Amino acid sequence: MDSNFGIAASYPDVLRGQPKSFNNPQSFGPLLGNPAQFVAPRGLTFGDAGRNFLNNPSRLNFDISLIKHFKPTESSDLEFRAEAFNVFNHTEYRTYDPDNPGGTGNNVVSCYAGPLYSAGFIGKGGADCLTGASFLHPIDAHRPRTIQFALKWSF
């Protein structure tokens, strides 16, 4: 039986306007897209999502540095420095692993199911394509708030 789906090593088709799937509690972080919009490509096509269709979420970082110079003696200098990175501790997710590209990366559609052959299929009785899959879930987060102090004595 021929299903007319070009699934082997191809990109998915994008079907806009689909209701958003549930958030997978077994994956790290929130769902960062709608997996229901990715459906199996029809026929012998490569899918219209194409290469580099998805991007990492944007980053918004605030860093601050405070420096104070002291002159304890005429021939020496003391510098105190306080630095804080990601001051407001914004969680910034990284979705796509640049060290693991291609078919072995974490954002690979693992299955297509349901009447639309969607990657975000949620079936009755717990059958779905998202449980245990990392598709559209972040692989990690960038570093949290970091504070460091330094003291430098020049003589």
N, CA, C and O atoms as a GROMACS GRO file, in nm:
protein
  620
    1MET      N    1   0.084  -0.119   0.000
    1MET     CA    2   0.000   0.000   0.000
    1MET      C    3   0.088   0.124   0.000
    1MET      O    4   0.175   0.138   0.086
    2ASP      N    5   0.066   0.212  -0.094
    2ASP     CA    6   0.145   0.333  -0.108
    2ASP      C    7   0.074   0.447  -0.035
    2ASP      O    8  -0.042   0.476  -0.064
    3SER      N    9   0.144   0.512   0.058
    3SER     CA   10   0.082   0.620   0.135
    3SER      C   11   0.101   0.757   0.072
    3SER      O   12   0.043   0.855   0.119
    4ASN      N   13   0.182   0.767  -0.035
    4ASN     CA   14   0.210   0.894  -0.102
    4ASN      C   15   0.277   0.995  -0.010
    4ASN      O   16   0.258   1.116  -0.027
    5PHE      N   17   0.356   0.949   0.086
    5PHE     CA   18   0.429   1.039   0.173
    5PHE      C   19   0.577   1.024   0.148
    5PHE      O   20   0.630   0.913   0.153
    6GLY      N   21   0.645   1.135   0.120
    6GLY     CA   22   0.790   1.133   0.096
    6GLY      C   23   0.865   1.157   0.224
    6GLY      O   24   0.936   1.257   0.235
    7ILE      N   25   0.852   1.069   0.322
    7ILE     CA   26   0.905   1.091   0.456
    7ILE      C   27   1.055   1.070   0.465
    7ILE      O   28   1.121   1.141   0.542
    8ALA      N   29   1.112   0.979   0.390
    8ALA     CA   30   1.252   0.943   0.406
    8ALA      C   31   1.345   1.060   0.374
    8ALA      O   32   1.350   1.106   0.260
    9ALA      N   33   1.418   1.108   0.475
    9ALA     CA   34   1.520   1.212   0.461
    9ALA      C   35   1.471   1.336   0.389
    9ALA      O   36   1.540   1.387   0.300
   10SER      N   37   1.354   1.384   0.424
   10SER     CA   38   1.304   1.506   0.361
   10SER      C   39   1.254   1.601   0.469
   10SER      O   40   1.235   1.562   0.584
   11TYR      N   41   1.233   1.724   0.430
   11TYR     CA   42   1.180   1.824   0.522
   11TYR      C   43   1.028   1.812   0.528
   11TYR      O   44   0.967   1.762   0.433
   12PRO      N   45   0.965   1.856   0.638
   12PRO     CA   46   0.819   1.850   0.644
   12PRO      C   47   0.756   1.963   0.564
   12PRO      O   48   0.821   2.061   0.529
   13ASP      N   49   0.628   1.947   0.536
   13ASP     CA   50   0.547   2.057   0.483
   13ASP      C   51   0.499   2.139   0.600
   13ASP      O   52   0.484   2.087   0.711
   14VAL      N   53   0.474   2.268   0.578
   14VAL     CA   54   0.424   2.356   0.683
   14VAL      C   55   0.278   2.388   0.653
   14VAL      O   56   0.246   2.441   0.547
   15LEU      N   57   0.191   2.355   0.747
   15LEU     CA   58   0.048   2.378   0.734
   15LEU      C   59   0.010   2.482   0.839
   15LEU      O   60  -0.004   2.449   0.957
   16ARG      N   61  -0.006   2.606   0.799
   16ARG     CA   62  -0.033   2.718   0.892
   16ARG      C   63  -0.176   2.710   0.946
   16ARG      O   64  -0.264   2.651   0.884
   17GLY      N   65  -0.197   2.771   1.063
   17GLY     CA   66  -0.330   2.782   1.120
   17GLY      C   67  -0.375   2.662   1.201
   17GLY      O   68  -0.493   2.651   1.233
   18GLN      N   69  -0.285   2.572   1.234
   18GLN     CA   70  -0.321   2.455   1.312
   18GLN      C   71  -0.330   2.492   1.460
   18GLN      O   72  -0.254   2.577   1.506
   19PRO      N   73  -0.423   2.430   1.537
   19PRO     CA   74  -0.426   2.455   1.682
   19PRO      C   75  -0.298   2.404   1.746
   19PRO      O   76  -0.244   2.301   1.707
   20LYS      N   77  -0.250   2.478   1.845
   20LYS     CA   78  -0.122   2.444   1.909
   20LYS      C   79  -0.134   2.317   1.994
   20LYS      O   80  -0.235   2.296   2.061
   21SER      N   81  -0.032   2.235   1.990
   21SER     CA   82  -0.028   2.111   2.067
   21SER      C   83   0.002   2.142   2.213
   21SER      O   84   0.036   2.255   2.248
   22PHE      N   85  -0.010   2.040   2.297
   22PHE     CA   86   0.018   2.056   2.439
   22PHE      C   87   0.168   2.063   2.464
   22PHE      O   88   0.249   2.023   2.380
   23ASN      N   89   0.205   2.114   2.582
   23ASN     CA   90   0.345   2.120   2.621
   23ASN      C   91   0.385   1.984   2.676
   23ASN      O   92   0.315   1.929   2.760
   24ASN      N   93   0.496   1.930   2.631
   24ASN     CA   94   0.542   1.798   2.672
   24ASN      C   95   0.611   1.807   2.808
   24ASN      O   96   0.720   1.864   2.816
   25PRO      N   97   0.552   1.754   2.915
   25PRO     CA   98   0.613   1.765   3.047
   25PRO      C   99   0.739   1.679   3.063
   25PRO      O  100   0.812   1.697   3.161
   26GLN      N  101   0.765   1.588   2.971
   26GLN     CA  102   0.882   1.502   2.982
   26GLN      C  103   1.004   1.561   2.912
   26GLN      O  104   1.110   1.498   2.909
   27SER      N  105   0.992   1.681   2.857
   27SER     CA  106   1.104   1.745   2.790
   27SER      C  107   1.149   1.867   2.868
   27SER      O  108   1.075   1.922   2.949
   28PHE      N  109   1.272   1.909   2.843
   28PHE     CA  110   1.331   2.025   2.909
   28PHE      C  111   1.269   2.153   2.854
   28PHE      O  112   1.266   2.173   2.732
   29GLY      N  113   1.220   2.240   2.940
   29GLY     CA  114   1.171   2.371   2.899
   29GLY      C  115   1.037   2.368   2.826
   29GLY      O  116   0.979   2.262   2.804
   30PRO      N  117   0.989   2.486   2.790
   30PRO     CA  118   0.859   2.498   2.725
   30PRO      C  119   0.864   2.461   2.577
   30PRO      O  120   0.971   2.451   2.518
   31LEU      N  121   0.748   2.441   2.520
   31LEU     CA  122   0.735   2.416   2.377
   31LEU      C  123   0.754   2.549   2.305
   31LEU      O  124   0.680   2.644   2.331
   32LEU      N  125   0.852   2.559   2.215
   32LEU     CA  126   0.890   2.686   2.152
   32LEU      C  127   0.838   2.699   2.009
   32LEU      O  128   0.899   2.767   1.927
   33GLY      N  129   0.730   2.635   1.980
   33GLY     CA  130   0.671   2.642   1.847
   33GLY      C  131   0.549   2.554   1.844
   33GLY      O  132   0.508   2.498   1.946
   34ASN      N  133   0.490   2.542   1.728
   34ASN     CA  134   0.371   2.460   1.713
   34ASN      C  135   0.405   2.337   1.628
   34ASN      O  136   0.414   2.349   1.506
   35PRO      N  137   0.424   2.221   1.689
   35PRO     CA  138   0.458   2.102   1.611
   35PRO      C  139   0.344   2.055   1.522
   35PRO      O  140   0.367   1.980   1.427
   36ALA      N  141   0.221   2.099   1.550
   36ALA     CA  142   0.107   2.057   1.469
   36ALA      C  143   0.112   2.115   1.328
   36ALA      O  144   0.047   2.063   1.237
   37GLN      N  145   0.189   2.222   1.308
   37GLN     CA  146   0.197   2.282   1.175
   37GLN      C  147   0.292   2.207   1.082
   37GLN      O  148   0.296   2.234   0.962
   38PHE      N  149   0.369   2.112   1.136
   38PHE     CA  150   0.462   2.034   1.054
   38PHE      C  151   0.396   1.901   1.018
   38PHE      O  152   0.368   1.818   1.105
   39VAL      N  153   0.372   1.882   0.891
   39VAL     CA  154   0.304   1.761   0.843
   39VAL      C  155   0.395   1.688   0.744
   39VAL      O  156   0.489   1.745   0.689
   40ALA      N  157   0.364   1.559   0.724
   40ALA     CA  158   0.443   1.477   0.632
   40ALA      C  159   0.434   1.534   0.491
   40ALA      O  160   0.326   1.572   0.447
   41PRO      N  161   0.546   1.539   0.420
   41PRO     CA  162   0.544   1.588   0.282
   41PRO      C  163   0.468   1.492   0.190
   41PRO      O  164   0.476   1.370   0.207
   42ARG      N  165   0.395   1.547   0.095
   42ARG     CA  166   0.314   1.466   0.004
   42ARG      C  167   0.394   1.423  -0.118
   42ARG      O  168   0.477   1.498  -0.171
   43GLY      N  169   0.368   1.304  -0.160
   43GLY     CA  170   0.429   1.254  -0.283
   43GLY      C  171   0.580   1.244  -0.276
   43GLY      O  172   0.636   1.216  -0.170
   44LEU      N  173   0.643   1.267  -0.385
   44LEU     CA  174   0.789   1.261  -0.391
   44LEU      C  175   0.849   1.400  -0.379
   44LEU      O  176   0.940   1.436  -0.455
   45THR      N  177   0.800   1.477  -0.285
   45THR     CA  178   0.851   1.613  -0.263
   45THR      C  179   0.946   1.614  -0.144
   45THR      O  180   0.951   1.519  -0.066
   46PHE      N  181   1.021   1.721  -0.132
   46PHE     CA  182   1.115   1.736  -0.022
   46PHE      C  183   1.058   1.818   0.093
   46PHE      O  184   1.128   1.840   0.192
   47GLY      N  185   0.936   1.862   0.083
   47GLY     CA  186   0.874   1.943   0.187
   47GLY      C  187   0.904   2.090   0.167
   47GLY      O  188   1.010   2.125   0.115
   48ASP      N  189   0.812   2.175   0.209
   48ASP     CA  190   0.831   2.319   0.186
   48ASP      C  191   0.890   2.393   0.306
   48ASP      O  192   0.909   2.514   0.299
   49ALA      N  193   0.921   2.322   0.416
   49ALA     CA  194   0.984   2.389   0.530
   49ALA      C  195   1.126   2.432   0.494
   49ALA      O  196   1.169   2.541   0.531
   50GLY      N  197   1.196   2.348   0.422
   50GLY     CA  198   1.329   2.386   0.375
   50GLY      C  199   1.434   2.387   0.484
   50GLY      O  200   1.407   2.369   0.602
   51ARG      N  201   1.555   2.408   0.438
   51ARG     CA  202   1.670   2.412   0.528
   51ARG      C  203   1.670   2.544   0.605
   51ARG      O  204   1.635   2.648   0.550
   52ASN      N  205   1.710   2.539   0.732
   52ASN     CA  206   1.717   2.657   0.820
   52ASN      C  207   1.583   2.728   0.833
   52ASN      O  208   1.578   2.850   0.840
   53PHE      N  209   1.477   2.652   0.836
   53PHE     CA  210   1.342   2.710   0.849
   53PHE      C  211   1.321   2.768   0.988
   53PHE      O  212   1.252   2.869   1.003
   54LEU      N  213   1.378   2.705   1.090
   54LEU     CA  214   1.362   2.749   1.229
   54LEU      C  215   1.489   2.816   1.278
   54LEU      O  216   1.599   2.782   1.234
   55ASN      N  217   1.474   2.911   1.368
   55ASN     CA  218   1.588   2.981   1.428
   55ASN      C  219   1.581   2.969   1.579
   55ASN      O  220   1.474   2.944   1.635
   56ASN      N  221   1.695   2.986   1.645
   56ASN     CA  222   1.696   2.990   1.790
   56ASN      C  223   1.617   3.111   1.837
   56ASN      O  224   1.608   3.211   1.766
   57PRO      N  225   1.558   3.103   1.957
   57PRO     CA  226   1.487   3.220   2.011
   57PRO      C  227   1.585   3.336   2.030
   57PRO      O  228   1.705   3.315   2.048
   58SER      N  229   1.533   3.458   2.025
   58SER     CA  230   1.620   3.575   2.042
   58SER      C  231   1.672   3.582   2.185
   58SER      O  232   1.614   3.525   2.277
   59ARG      N  233   1.782   3.652   2.201
   59ARG     CA  234   1.844   3.668   2.332
   59ARG      C  235   1.840   3.813   2.373
   59ARG      O  236   1.863   3.902   2.290
   60LEU      N  237   1.812   3.838   2.500
   60LEU     CA  238   1.813   3.971   2.556
   60LEU      C  239   1.892   3.963   2.685
   60LEU      O  240   1.846   3.906   2.784
   61ASN      N  241   2.011   4.019   2.683
   61ASN     CA  242   2.102   4.010   2.796
   61ASN      C  243   2.137   4.148   2.847
   61ASN      O  244   2.154   4.241   2.767
   62PHE      N  245   2.149   4.163   2.977
   62PHE     CA  246   2.196   4.288   3.036
   62PHE      C  247   2.315   4.255   3.124
   62PHE      O  248   2.304   4.180   3.221
   63ASP      N  249   2.430   4.313   3.090
   63ASP     CA  250   2.552   4.295   3.167
   63ASP      C  251   2.591   4.431   3.225
   63ASP      O  252   2.563   4.535   3.167
   64ILE      N  253   2.657   4.428   3.340
   64ILE     CA  254   2.698   4.553   3.404
   64ILE      C  255   2.837   4.533   3.466
   64ILE      O  256   2.871   4.424   3.511
   65SER      N  257   2.915   4.640   3.467
   65SER     CA  258   3.049   4.636   3.524
   65SER      C  259   3.074   4.767   3.599
   65SER      O  260   3.045   4.875   3.548
   66LEU      N  261   3.126   4.756   3.720
   66LEU     CA  262   3.162   4.872   3.801
   66LEU      C  263   3.310   4.862   3.837
   66LEU      O  264   3.356   4.758   3.883
   67ILE      N  265   3.383   4.972   3.816
   67ILE     CA  266   3.527   4.974   3.842
   67ILE      C  267   3.560   5.095   3.928
   67ILE      O  268   3.511   5.205   3.904
   68LYS      N  269   3.645   5.074   4.028
   68LYS     CA  270   3.692   5.184   4.113
   68LYS      C  271   3.843   5.171   4.130
   68LYS      O  272   3.894   5.065   4.164
   69HIS      N  273   3.914   5.282   4.105
   69HIS     CA  274   4.059   5.285   4.120
   69HIS      C  275   4.094   5.357   4.250
   69HIS      O  276   4.037   5.462   4.281
   70PHE      N  277   4.187   5.300   4.325
   70PHE     CA  278   4.238   5.361   4.448
   70PHE      C  279   4.388   5.379   4.432
   70PHE      O  280   4.453   5.301   4.363
   71LYS      N  281   4.444   5.481   4.495
   71LYS     CA  282   4.587   5.508   4.491
   71LYS      C  283   4.640   5.499   4.635
   71LYS      O  284   4.653   5.602   4.702
   72PRO      N  285   4.670   5.376   4.685
   72PRO     CA  286   4.716   5.362   4.823
   72PRO      C  287   4.851   5.430   4.849
   72PRO      O  288   4.871   5.489   4.956
   73THR      N  289   4.942   5.422   4.754
   73THR     CA  290   5.070   5.492   4.764
   73THR      C  291   5.097   5.559   4.631
   73THR      O  292   5.024   5.540   4.534
   74GLU      N  293   5.203   5.638   4.628
   74GLU     CA  294   5.234   5.711   4.505
   74GLU      C  295   5.276   5.618   4.391
   74GLU      O  296   5.252   5.650   4.275
   75SER      N  297   5.337   5.506   4.422
   75SER     CA  298   5.387   5.416   4.318
   75SER      C  299   5.300   5.292   4.295
   75SER      O  300   5.339   5.203   4.220
   76SER      N  301   5.184   5.283   4.357
   76SER     CA  302   5.097   5.166   4.338
   76SER      C  303   4.954   5.209   4.306
   76SER      O  304   4.912   5.322   4.330
   77ASP      N  305   4.884   5.114   4.250
   77ASP     CA  306   4.745   5.139   4.210
   77ASP      C  307   4.663   5.016   4.246
   77ASP      O  308   4.706   4.903   4.221
   78LEU      N  309   4.545   5.036   4.304
   78LEU     CA  310   4.456   4.928   4.341
   78LEU      C  311   4.326   4.944   4.263
   78LEU      O  312   4.262   5.050   4.266
   79GLU      N  313   4.287   4.839   4.193
   79GLU     CA  314   4.164   4.844   4.114
   79GLU      C  315   4.066   4.740   4.167
   79GLU      O  316   4.101   4.623   4.180
   80PHE      N  317   3.944   4.783   4.198
   80PHE     CA  318   3.836   4.692   4.238
   80PHE      C  319   3.735   4.687   4.124
   80PHE      O  320   3.695   4.791   4.071
   81ARG      N  321   3.695   4.567   4.087
   81ARG     CA  322   3.601   4.549   3.976
   81ARG      C  323   3.490   4.454   4.019
   81ARG      O  324   3.516   4.349   4.078
   82ALA      N  325   3.364   4.491   3.990
   82ALA     CA  326   3.248   4.404   4.012
   82ALA      C  327   3.175   4.393   3.879
   82ALA      O  328   3.142   4.494   3.817
   83GLU      N  329   3.150   4.270   3.835
   83GLU     CA  330   3.084   4.247   3.707
   83GLU      C  331   2.966   4.151   3.729
   83GLU      O  332   2.975   4.056   3.806
   84ALA      N  333   2.857   4.179   3.659
   84ALA     CA  334   2.740   4.090   3.663
   84ALA      C  335   2.695   4.066   3.520
   84ALA      O  336   2.677   4.160   3.442
   85PHE      N  337   2.678   3.939   3.485
   85PHE     CA  338   2.632   3.900   3.352
   85PHE      C  339   2.491   3.844   3.365
   85PHE      O  340   2.460   3.771   3.459
   86ASN      N  341   2.405   3.879   3.271
   86ASN     CA  342   2.263   3.842   3.274
   86ASN      C  343   2.201   3.888   3.407
   86ASN      O  344   2.146   3.809   3.483
   87VAL      N  345   2.212   4.018   3.432
   87VAL     CA  346   2.174   4.079   3.559
   87VAL      C  347   2.030   4.045   3.598
   87VAL      O  348   2.006   4.015   3.715
   88PHE      N  349   1.936   4.049   3.506
   88PHE     CA  350   1.795   4.026   3.538
   88PHE      C  351   1.757   3.878   3.529
   88PHE      O  352   1.640   3.843   3.544
   89ASN      N  353   1.856   3.792   3.505
   89ASN     CA  354   1.839   3.648   3.504
   89ASN      C  355   1.729   3.601   3.410
   89ASN      O  356   1.646   3.517   3.447
   90HIS      N  357   1.728   3.654   3.287
   90HIS     CA  358   1.634   3.609   3.185
   90HIS      C  359   1.672   3.468   3.141
   90HIS      O  360   1.789   3.442   3.111
   91THR      N  361   1.576   3.378   3.138
   91THR     CA  362   1.603   3.244   3.087
   91THR      C  363   1.605   3.252   2.936
   91THR      O  364   1.506   3.291   2.873
   92GLU      N  365   1.717   3.215   2.878
   92GLU     CA  366   1.733   3.221   2.733
   92GLU      C  367   1.764   3.081   2.683
   92GLU      O  368   1.872   3.027   2.707
   93TYR      N  369   1.667   3.023   2.614
   93TYR     CA  370   1.679   2.884   2.569
   93TYR      C  371   1.756   2.875   2.439
   93TYR      O  372   1.752   2.966   2.355
   94ARG      N  373   1.825   2.765   2.423
   94ARG     CA  374   1.890   2.732   2.297
   94ARG      C  375   1.819   2.607   2.246
   94ARG      O  376   1.821   2.502   2.311
   95THR      N  377   1.759   2.620   2.129
   95THR     CA  378   1.676   2.512   2.077
   95THR      C  379   1.753   2.417   1.988
   95THR      O  380   1.734   2.296   1.996
   96TYR      N  381   1.839   2.469   1.905
   96TYR     CA  382   1.904   2.386   1.805
   96TYR      C  383   2.051   2.374   1.837
   96TYR      O  384   2.118   2.474   1.862
   97ASP      N  385   2.101   2.254   1.837
   97ASP     CA  386   2.239   2.227   1.874
   97ASP      C  387   2.330   2.240   1.752
   97ASP      O  388   2.323   2.155   1.663
   98PRO      N  389   2.414   2.343   1.745
   98PRO     CA  390   2.501   2.359   1.628
   98PRO      C  391   2.608   2.251   1.620
   98PRO      O  392   2.665   2.229   1.513
   99ASP      N  393   2.636   2.181   1.731
   99ASP     CA  394   2.735   2.074   1.730
   99ASP      C  395   2.677   1.940   1.686
   99ASP      O  396   2.750   1.843   1.669
  100ASN      N  397   2.545   1.936   1.666
  100ASN     CA  398   2.479   1.812   1.629
  100ASN      C  399   2.379   1.839   1.517
  100ASN      O  400   2.259   1.820   1.536
  101PRO      N  401   2.425   1.884   1.400
  101PRO     CA  402   2.332   1.921   1.293
  101PRO      C  403   2.280   1.800   1.215
  101PRO      O  404   2.321   1.687   1.237
  102GLY      N  405   2.188   1.829   1.126
  102GLY     CA  406   2.139   1.726   1.034
  102GLY      C  407   2.040   1.631   1.097
  102GLY      O  408   1.970   1.666   1.193
  103GLY      N  409   2.034   1.510   1.041
  103GLY     CA  410   1.936   1.412   1.083
  103GLY      C  411   1.954   1.359   1.223
  103GLY      O  412   1.865   1.293   1.276
  104THR      N  413   2.070   1.386   1.286
  104THR     CA  414   2.090   1.338   1.422
  104THR      C  415   2.072   1.448   1.524
  104THR      O  416   2.091   1.424   1.643
  105GLY      N  417   2.034   1.568   1.481
  105GLY     CA  418   2.012   1.679   1.573
  105GLY      C  419   1.890   1.657   1.658
  105GLY      O  420   1.814   1.563   1.636
  106ASN      N  421   1.869   1.745   1.758
  106ASN     CA  422   1.757   1.722   1.848
  106ASN      C  423   1.624   1.765   1.789
  106ASN      O  424   1.520   1.719   1.835
  107ASN      N  425   1.623   1.849   1.690
  107ASN     CA  426   1.496   1.895   1.633
  107ASN      C  427   1.463   1.822   1.505
  107ASN      O  428   1.451   1.881   1.398
  108VAL      N  429   1.449   1.692   1.518
  108VAL     CA  430   1.412   1.606   1.408
  108VAL      C  431   1.271   1.557   1.434
  108VAL      O  432   1.239   1.512   1.544
  109VAL      N  433   1.186   1.565   1.333
  109VAL     CA  434   1.050   1.516   1.347
  109VAL      C  435   1.058   1.364   1.361
  109VAL      O  436   1.107   1.294   1.272
  110SER      N  437   1.010   1.313   1.476
  110SER     CA  438   1.024   1.170   1.502
  110SER      C  439   0.908   1.088   1.447
  110SER      O  440   0.925   0.970   1.418
  111CYS      N  441   0.791   1.148   1.431
  111CYS     CA  442   0.679   1.073   1.375
  111CYS      C  443   0.575   1.169   1.318
  111CYS      O  444   0.568   1.285   1.357
  112TYR      N  445   0.495   1.118   1.228
  112TYR     CA  446   0.378   1.188   1.175
  112TYR      C  447   0.259   1.097   1.202
  112TYR      O  448   0.264   0.978   1.171
  113ALA      N  449   0.152   1.152   1.259
  113ALA     CA  450   0.037   1.068   1.291
  113ALA      C  451  -0.091   1.151   1.281
  113ALA      O  452  -0.088   1.272   1.259
  114GLY      N  453  -0.202   1.083   1.297
  114GLY     CA  454  -0.332   1.147   1.295
  114GLY      C  455  -0.385   1.166   1.155
  114GLY      O  456  -0.321   1.126   1.058
  115PRO      N  457  -0.501   1.228   1.144
  115PRO     CA  458  -0.564   1.244   1.012
  115PRO      C  459  -0.485   1.336   0.918
  115PRO      O  460  -0.494   1.321   0.796
  116LEU      N  461  -0.406   1.430   0.974
  116LEU     CA  462  -0.327   1.521   0.890
  116LEU      C  463  -0.182   1.477   0.880
  116LEU      O  464  -0.101   1.544   0.815
  117TYR      N  465  -0.147   1.365   0.942
  117TYR     CA  466  -0.007   1.318   0.949
  117TYR      C  467   0.083   1.430   1.000
  117TYR      O  468   0.180   1.470   0.935
  118SER      N  469   0.048   1.479   1.120
  118SER     CA  470   0.115   1.592   1.181
  118SER      C  471   0.215   1.546   1.287
  118SER      O  472   0.195   1.443   1.352
  119ALA      N  473   0.323   1.624   1.305
  119ALA     CA  474   0.422   1.595   1.409
  119ALA      C  475   0.369   1.630   1.547
  119ALA      O  476   0.427   1.588   1.647
  120GLY      N  477   0.262   1.707   1.555
  120GLY     CA  478   0.204   1.745   1.682
  120GLY      C  479   0.078   1.670   1.715
  120GLY      O  480  -0.004   1.718   1.794
  121PHE      N  481   0.060   1.553   1.658
  121PHE     CA  482  -0.061   1.475   1.680
  121PHE      C  483  -0.077   1.435   1.826
  121PHE      O  484   0.017   1.388   1.889
  122ILE      N  485  -0.198   1.454   1.878
  122ILE     CA  486  -0.233   1.413   2.014
  122ILE      C  487  -0.352   1.318   2.000
  122ILE      O  488  -0.461   1.360   1.962
  123GLY      N  489  -0.332   1.192   2.029
  123GLY     CA  490  -0.438   1.093   2.014
  123GLY      C  491  -0.505   1.062   2.145
  123GLY      O  492  -0.454   1.094   2.252
  124LYS      N  493  -0.620   0.998   2.136
  124LYS     CA  494  -0.691   0.954   2.256
  124LYS      C  495  -0.617   0.834   2.314
  124LYS      O  496  -0.562   0.751   2.241
  125GLY      N  497  -0.615   0.825   2.446
  125GLY     CA  498  -0.546   0.714   2.510
  125GLY      C  499  -0.397   0.737   2.528
  125GLY      O  500  -0.325   0.643   2.562
  126GLY      N  501  -0.350   0.857   2.507
  126GLY     CA  502  -0.210   0.890   2.532
  126GLY      C  503  -0.115   0.873   2.416
  126GLY      O  504   0.004   0.902   2.430
  127ALA      N  505  -0.163   0.826   2.301
  127ALA     CA  506  -0.073   0.811   2.187
  127ALA      C  507  -0.050   0.947   2.122
  127ALA      O  508  -0.145   1.017   2.087
  128ASP      N  509   0.076   0.984   2.106
  128ASP     CA  510   0.108   1.111   2.042
  128ASP      C  511   0.250   1.108   1.990
  128ASP      O  512   0.324   1.012   2.012
  129CYS      N  513   0.288   1.213   1.920
  129CYS     CA  514   0.423   1.223   1.862
  129CYS      C  515   0.517   1.307   1.948
  129CYS      O  516   0.634   1.320   1.913
  130LEU      N  517   0.470   1.363   2.058
  130LEU     CA  518   0.553   1.455   2.136
  130LEU      C  519   0.613   1.394   2.262
  130LEU      O  520   0.719   1.439   2.306
  131THR      N  521   0.549   1.295   2.322
  131THR     CA  522   0.598   1.240   2.447
  131THR      C  523   0.734   1.175   2.425
  131THR      O  524   0.749   1.084   2.343
  132GLY      N  525   0.831   1.222   2.500
  132GLY     CA  526   0.966   1.169   2.490
  132GLY      C  527   1.047   1.227   2.374
  132GLY      O  528   1.165   1.195   2.361
  133ALA      N  529   0.986   1.310   2.290
  133ALA     CA  530   1.058   1.370   2.177
  133ALA      C  531   1.106   1.509   2.215
  133ALA      O  532   1.044   1.576   2.298
  134SER      N  533   1.214   1.552   2.156
  134SER     CA  534   1.266   1.685   2.186
  134SER      C  535   1.232   1.786   2.076
  134SER      O  536   1.284   1.897   2.077
  135PHE      N  537   1.147   1.748   1.983
  135PHE     CA  538   1.113   1.836   1.873
  135PHE      C  539   1.051   1.966   1.924
  135PHE      O  540   0.950   1.962   1.995
  136LEU      N  541   1.111   2.080   1.890
  136LEU     CA  542   1.071   2.215   1.929
  136LEU      C  543   1.082   2.242   2.079
  136LEU      O  544   1.020   2.336   2.129
  137HIS      N  545   1.157   2.161   2.150
  137HIS     CA  546   1.188   2.188   2.290
  137HIS      C  547   1.336   2.226   2.298
  137HIS      O  548   1.417   2.174   2.221
  138PRO      N  549   1.371   2.315   2.390
  138PRO     CA  550   1.512   2.356   2.400
  138PRO      C  551   1.601   2.242   2.449
  138PRO      O  552   1.557   2.154   2.522
  139ILE      N  553   1.727   2.246   2.406
  139ILE     CA  554   1.822   2.145   2.451
  139ILE      C  555   1.890   2.190   2.580
  139ILE      O  556   1.933   2.107   2.660
  140ASP      N  557   1.898   2.320   2.600
  140ASP     CA  558   1.956   2.374   2.723
  140ASP      C  559   1.927   2.523   2.729
  140ASP      O  560   1.858   2.577   2.643
  141ALA      N  561   1.978   2.587   2.831
  141ALA     CA  562   1.962   2.731   2.846
  141ALA      C  563   2.100   2.794   2.857
  141ALA      O  564   2.195   2.732   2.905
  142HIS      N  565   2.110   2.918   2.812
  142HIS     CA  566   2.236   2.990   2.829
  142HIS      C  567   2.257   3.016   2.977
  142HIS      O  568   2.166   2.998   3.057
  143ARG      N  569   2.376   3.057   3.012
  143ARG     CA  570   2.410   3.066   3.154
  143ARG      C  571   2.320   3.162   3.231
  143ARG      O  572   2.275   3.262   3.176
  144PRO      N  573   2.295   3.133   3.357
  144PRO     CA  574   2.213   3.221   3.441
  144PRO      C  575   2.294   3.341   3.489
  144PRO      O  576   2.407   3.363   3.444
  145ARG      N  577   2.238   3.416   3.579
  145ARG     CA  578   2.308   3.532   3.634
  145ARG      C  579   2.442   3.489   3.692
  145ARG      O  580   2.449   3.391   3.767
  146THR      N  581   2.547   3.562   3.657
  146THR     CA  582   2.681   3.534   3.707
  146THR      C  583   2.739   3.665   3.760
  146THR      O  584   2.737   3.767   3.692
  147ILE      N  585   2.790   3.660   3.882
  147ILE     CA  586   2.851   3.779   3.944
  147ILE      C  587   2.994   3.743   3.980
  147ILE      O  588   3.021   3.637   4.036
  148GLN      N  589   3.087   3.834   3.946
  148GLN     CA  590   3.227   3.810   3.982
  148GLN      C  591   3.291   3.940   4.031
  148GLN      O  592   3.253   4.049   3.989
  149PHE      N  593   3.387   3.924   4.120
  149PHE     CA  594   3.461   4.036   4.176
  149PHE      C  595   3.609   4.015   4.149
  149PHE      O  596   3.657   3.902   4.141
  150ALA      N  597   3.681   4.127   4.133
  150ALA     CA  598   3.825   4.118   4.109
  150ALA      C  599   3.894   4.232   4.182
  150ALA      O  600   3.840   4.341   4.198
  151LEU      N  601   4.014   4.205   4.224
  151LEU     CA  602   4.099   4.304   4.291
  151LEU      C  603   4.237   4.294   4.229
  151LEU      O  604   4.298   4.187   4.228
  152LYS      N  605   4.287   4.406   4.176
  152LYS     CA  606   4.417   4.405   4.109
  152LYS      C  607   4.505   4.513   4.173
  152LYS      O  608   4.466   4.629   4.186
  153TRP      N  609   4.625   4.472   4.211
  153TRP     CA  610   4.721   4.566   4.270
  153TRP      C  611   4.839   4.578   4.178
  153TRP      O  612   4.908   4.479   4.151
  154SER      N  613   4.864   4.697   4.128
  154SER     CA  614   4.976   4.725   4.039
  154SER      C  615   5.080   4.806   4.116
  154SER      O  616   5.048   4.906   4.180
  155PHE      N  617   5.205   4.761   4.110
  155PHE     CA  618   5.311   4.836   4.182
  155PHE      C  619   5.437   4.839   4.100
  155PHE      O  620   5.537   4.897   4.142
   0.00000   0.00000   0.00000
